């Protein structure tokens, strides 16, 4: 007989516990973590954990024929495009790939307006470049493809020391904003 009287009380306690837990769902739950540019700063990390984001950068195959995407998982920050360029300047994770930007190249700044990223490199991108049309095509393609991974960037304008240039090494016109180059990505 006592168990029949306890049943409503137990049910009420369970309902209260469920309702109390529903208010504790983390803000990051349900966020689209596949888009680091869109979600940067959107979610709160769980205590003791850092929020992560995935960034794709492009490095070249050793035969200088194609670009290959390389995905990096990094701490979420408010400047994912800058982080992507820093990863592009670093050596590839895979020993099957080679870096496309010359050593000593620095990113002086990046800004995005009207879906066009303006990325300003140090003069080392020209001075330390080994030359050659394939090298230039892969370097430009890697920069543009890396930045156009972000949905808010559709084109990329490359600047050297704050100025537009016609070319990096004499083979490819970079005087205007450039679109993504899918054809040089290895499938």
C-alpha positions, 0 to 999 in steps of 0.5 A: 500500500505504501508503494502506491503512495510513493509512486507519484512522489518518485515521478515528480522527483524524476520530472524535476530532475529532468527539467533541471538538467535541460537548463544545463545544456552547453551553448556549444551543443548544436553548433556547426563545428565544420565551419570555423569562420562562421562559428568562431567565438560562438560557443563556450568551452567546457571547463578544463577543455579548449574548444577546437576548430578544423582548418584546411590548408593546401600544400603541394605534391612532391612532383609539383603537379597538385595541391593536397588539402591538409586538415589541422585541428587547432584551438578556436580563436577569433582570427581563423583566416590568420591561423590558416595562413600561419599553418600554410607557412609551416611545414606540412604534417605529411612527408609526402607534401611540400610547403609552397611558400618560401622560407622567411615569408611572413603574413603582415596582415589580412582583412576581409571586405565584400567577400574578398580577402586582402592578404599582405605578405612580406617581400620574402615571398618574392625575394626567397622564391625559387621561381618557376611557373609551377612553383608560382601557380602552386603558391598562389593556388595554395593561398587562394584555396586555403582562404576560400575554405572559409564561407565568407571569403570568395576571392583573394587579393595578394599584396606584397608589403601593402601594395598590389603587384602584377606577379610574384615571379613573372608567371601569373597575374595576381594584380586582381582578386583571384578565385578558387582553383579546383583544377589543381587540387588532387582528387 
